[in-house]
Amino acid sequence: MNMYKVEIKNMLKSLIIWTIIMTGIITLFMSMFPSMSTSGMSEIVKAKMDAIPEAMRKSFGLENAVDFSDLLQYFAYCAQYILIGNCIYAAILGINSLIKEESEGTIEFLYAQPISRVKIVMIKMFSTFTILCIFNIIIFLVTMLFFQIFKKEGYEYIGQLIFMYKGMFLAQFVFWAIGFALSTILPKVSLATPTALTIFFTSYLLGIFSTIIEKLEWMKYLSPVQYVMPNELLKSKGVIDTSYIIILFIVIIIAIVFTFYKYKNKDLKL
């Protein structure tokens, strides 16, 4: 069995666990849509939202009125929480990738194979990216299933749903790449998940601060999630600001280049 297949096999358990978790979250949110879509409930929710301070509403993407009786608008609001889970999983995939071999003592076995460090990184990246793609496809199909169940006849949603998921995947790609870069400098695998959570939530909180404190608006550039908020993507029909896209790809490229350079020159614990 080649290294790529071994990597895929080793990640299947985490893929299944995270898929179940995120499917459960989607199921929970979507199961509430029928009650949220009734006129009485919509009015109650609107009244509650209006009572929340404007700064707080902005931090949760509610600065503009959300029509919870509309399936796409309702999902776009819920999808920001799905985005959080997806980005955390992407970061964990990346950050566990290279440090795992050193911590578990399997790097010596890898070194016994006729394979270069560059190829090790390439295979690790390809395998984790494959898992991330499978994960997103499953989550997307689960979401589509609920849309099919709850949509009204003639309701168009596929294009807008694809826009949202493409944006969310781009944010995951960033955290995946950052995770790989961090994987080359962490001393042990036990620090991987805490570091991934710290990196994500730090950037996420910076994004929130940028929306509620005018002087800190510049912090939004440090929060990939803010670039692809589902409710904003729905309003813009999937159009992401060009400057955001450039920043995201610069971060991705720097992280990937750093990963190859650092791992190639690293003193590994054999």
C-alpha positions in Angstrom: 0.0 0.0 0.0 1.5 3.4 -1.0 1.9 6.3 1.3 -1.1 8.2 -0.1 -3.5 5.3 0.6 -2.0 4.8 4.1 -2.6 8.5 4.9 -6.1 8.4 3.6 -6.8 5.3 5.7 -5.3 6.9 8.8 -7.6 9.9 8.5 -10.9 8.1 7.8 -11.8 7.9 11.5 -11.5 11.6 12.0 -13.3 12.2 8.8 -16.2 10.1 10.0 -16.3 11.8 13.4 -16.2 15.3 12.0 -18.8 14.4 9.3 -21.1 13.1 12.0 -20.6 16.2 14.2 -21.2 18.7 11.3 -24.1 16.7 9.9 -25.7 16.7 13.4 -25.3 20.5 13.6 -26.8 21.0 10.2 -29.7 18.6 11.1 -30.3 20.6 14.3 -30.4 23.9 12.5 -32.5 22.8 9.6 -35.0 20.9 11.7 -35.9 24.2 13.3 -36.7 25.9 10.0 -40.4 24.8 9.8 -41.2 26.5 13.1 -39.0 29.5 12.3 -40.7 30.0 9.0 -44.2 30.6 10.4 -45.3 34.2 10.5 -45.8 34.3 14.2 -42.4 32.9 15.0 -40.7 35.2 12.5 -42.3 38.3 14.2 -41.1 37.1 17.6 -37.6 36.5 16.4 -37.5 39.9 14.7 -38.6 41.6 17.9 -35.9 39.8 19.9 -33.3 40.7 17.3 -34.3 44.4 17.4 -33.8 44.4 21.2 -30.2 43.3 20.8 -27.6 46.2 20.6 -26.5 47.0 17.1 -22.9 46.2 17.8 -23.8 42.8 19.0 -26.0 42.2 16.0 -23.2 43.1 13.7 -20.9 40.6 15.4 -23.3 37.8 14.5 -24.0 39.0 11.0 -27.5 40.4 11.9 -26.9 44.1 11.1 -29.4 43.7 8.3 -32.8 42.1 8.9 -32.8 38.4 8.3 -36.0 36.9 6.9 -36.0 33.6 8.8 -39.0 32.4 6.7 -36.7 32.4 3.6 -34.8 29.1 3.4 -31.6 30.6 2.0 -31.5 33.5 4.4 -32.1 31.2 7.3 -29.4 28.9 6.2 -26.9 31.7 5.5 -27.3 32.8 9.1 -26.9 29.2 10.4 -24.0 28.6 8.0 -21.6 30.9 9.9 -21.6 28.3 12.7 -21.0 25.5 10.2 -18.1 27.6 8.8 -16.6 27.7 12.2 -16.6 23.9 12.6 -15.3 23.3 9.0 -12.4 25.8 9.5 -11.4 24.2 12.8 -11.4 20.7 11.1 -9.3 22.1 8.2 -6.8 23.6 10.6 -6.5 20.3 12.6 -6.0 18.3 9.4 -3.1 20.6 8.4 -1.5 21.0 11.8 -1.5 17.2 12.6 0.0 16.3 9.3 3.8 16.5 9.7 4.3 16.6 13.5 2.4 13.4 13.9 5.2 11.2 12.4 7.8 12.7 14.7 5.7 12.4 17.9 4.6 8.9 17.2 8.0 7.7 16.2 7.0 6.6 12.6 9.3 9.2 10.9 12.1 6.6 11.0 10.0 4.2 9.0 9.3 6.9 6.4 13.0 7.7 6.2 13.7 4.1 5.5 11.6 4.4 2.3 13.1 5.8 -1.0 11.2 9.1 -0.6 12.4 12.7 -0.2 11.2 15.2 2.3 9.6 17.2 -0.4 7.6 14.2 -1.6 6.5 13.5 2.0 5.1 17.0 2.2 3.4 16.7 -1.2 1.8 13.4 -0.3 0.7 14.7 3.1 -0.8 17.8 1.5 -2.5 15.8 -1.3 -4.0 13.3 1.1 -5.3 15.9 3.6 -6.7 18.0 0.8 -8.5 14.9 -0.5 -10.1 14.3 2.9 -11.1 18.0 3.2 -12.7 17.8 -0.2 -14.6 14.6 0.6 -15.8 16.2 3.9 -17.1 19.3 2.1 -18.8 17.3 -0.6 -20.7 15.2 2.1 -21.6 18.3 4.1 -22.8 20.1 0.9 -25.0 17.1 -0.1 -26.5 16.8 3.4 -27.4 20.5 3.1 -28.9 20.0 -0.3 -31.0 17.1 1.1 -32.6 19.4 3.7 -33.2 22.1 1.1 -35.0 19.6 -1.0 -37.1 18.6 2.0 -38.1 22.1 3.1 -38.1 24.2 -0.1 -41.3 25.4 -1.7 -42.1 24.3 -5.2 -40.1 26.3 -7.8 -37.7 27.7 -5.1 -34.3 28.2 -6.6 -31.3 27.7 -4.3 -28.5 25.6 -5.8 -26.5 28.5 -7.3 -26.6 30.5 -4.1 -25.8 27.5 -2.0 -22.8 26.7 -4.2 -21.6 30.4 -3.8 -21.7 30.0 0.0 -19.9 26.7 0.1 -17.2 27.8 -2.3 -16.5 30.8 -0.1 -16.5 28.6 3.0 -14.1 26.2 1.4 -11.7 29.0 0.5 -11.5 30.0 4.2 -10.9 26.3 5.1 -8.1 26.2 2.6 -6.4 29.1 4.4 -6.5 27.5 7.8 -5.4 24.1 6.3 -2.3 25.8 4.8 -1.5 27.7 8.0 -1.9 24.4 9.9 0.7 22.8 7.7 3.1 25.6 8.3 2.7 25.3 12.1 3.1 21.6 11.8 6.7 22.1 10.9 7.5 24.0 14.0 5.4 22.4 16.8 7.5 20.3 19.2 4.9 17.6 19.8 1.5 16.4 18.4 -0.3 17.0 21.7 0.0 20.7 21.0 -1.6 20.4 17.6 -5.3 20.7 18.4 -5.0 23.4 21.1 -2.8 25.4 18.7 -5.4 25.0 15.8 -8.2 26.1 18.1 -6.1 29.1 19.3 -5.2 30.2 15.8 -8.8 29.9 14.6 -10.6 31.6 17.5 -8.0 34.4 17.7 -8.6 35.3 14.1 -12.3 34.9 14.5 -12.4 37.2 17.5 -10.3 39.8 15.7 -12.9 39.7 12.9 -15.7 40.3 15.5 -13.8 43.2 17.0 -13.4 44.7 13.5 -17.2 44.8 13.0 -18.1 46.3 16.4 -15.2 48.7 17.0 -14.7 51.2 14.2 -11.1 51.9 15.1 -10.3 48.2 14.8 -11.9 47.8 11.4 -8.4 47.0 9.9 -8.5 43.7 11.9 -10.9 42.2 9.4 -7.9 41.6 7.2 -6.6 39.2 9.9 -9.8 37.1 9.9 -10.3 34.9 6.8 -13.8 34.0 8.1 -14.9 37.6 7.7 -14.1 37.5 4.0 -16.6 34.7 3.4 -19.4 35.2 5.8 -22.3 33.2 4.2 -24.9 36.0 4.7 -22.6 38.4 2.9 -22.0 35.9 0.1 -25.7 35.5 -0.3 -26.2 39.2 -0.6 -23.3 39.6 -3.1 -24.3 36.5 -5.1 -21.0 34.9 -4.3 -18.8 37.9 -5.2 -15.8 38.2 -2.8 -13.9 41.5 -2.7 -10.8 41.1 -5.0 -8.5 42.5 -2.2 -9.7 39.7 0.1 -9.0 37.0 -2.5 -5.5 38.4 -3.1 -4.8 38.4 0.6 -6.1 34.8 1.1 -4.0 33.4 -1.7 -0.9 35.3 -0.6 -1.3 33.7 2.9 -1.9 30.3 1.3 1.2 30.5 -0.9 3.4 31.8 1.9 2.2 29.1 4.2 2.8 26.3 1.7 6.3 27.7 0.6 7.2 28.0 4.3 6.1 24.4 4.9 8.3 23.0 2.2 11.3 25.1 3.1 11.1 24.5 6.9 10.5 20.7 6.6 13.2 20.2 4.1 15.8 21.9 6.4 14.4 20.7 9.7 16.3 18.5 12.2 13.8 15.6 12.6 13.5 13.6 15.8 14.4 10.1 14.6 
